[in-house]
């Protein structure tokens, strides 16, 4: 008779015997997988676990504070908030090619994680929230075991490079089982039900060159959009929803004046695994109300469009 409670107890024992009295580091992304992995490890080995939250300055509004706050203050994990915004945005300055942007972010992510991990004494293990589907996928692609950090930062080979052994407590689980385990471990429901968020973050929702101004505008618009979706009770029906700030300014009128501000695109899709997707059929009423709020409340946006492209031929993200 298999229950999540029994699995939890079994995993705790396994982790204890694998890790012994050594220390473990974990890259916490705020995603469901790394969060559940961290919570489970913490239950097993307490303060032998240190999490590093790499903040690249490309996160949603309040994201860093919410994630670090929850794990540090409510769950008592040791969390390092590695705020490296200056480093990432500095290196991204003037870059507009999508793959170049991804590569810069991926490389810096490894450098930063390694820098902080090196400061943790006696760390012999790297924990990853690898799931069963990831194991299958990486085996079928590379013929070998999974060795990538589960944040799509393409950090393959990192454990060897750092001389670390892997702990992957979720390796036997599917996504819905990870959510059930997260619930069992006391993670809040709204946290377990969060939409996926890409490793490069807002960088790929800001087509072309990234500027601090655009990021700030994007964060505000995105927060209103997600607020609207939650208020209308639609969050759980949607696979992912976000705003993209377009690299174009358009003319508008506001009061007696003419405006010349950025246009934005709202995106929301349904999907099972992110491989294919359909745009979400919001009511016109919802779209109109949301556009009005964004244009009225966000300084710097004067036009709002809704992206009705499915995948394929589009992608979910804009870059
Ligand atoms: P696309 O845009 O390719 O997205 O249809 C499919 C899913 O993958 C996510 N995505 C990424 N995740 N690093 C990530 O960690 C990336 O570079 C990346 N690009 C896309 C996207 O959010 C969606 O869930």
Boltz pocket constraint, residues with backbone or C-beta under 6 A from the ligand:
constraints:
  - pocket:
      binder: B
      contacts: [[A, 102], [A, 151], [A, 152], [A, 153], [A, 196], [A, 197], [A, 198], [A, 199], [A, 200], [A, 240], [A, 273], [A, 274], [A, 275], [A, 311], [A, 314], [A, 315], [A, 316], [A, 317], [A, 318], [A, 319]]
      max_distance: 6.0
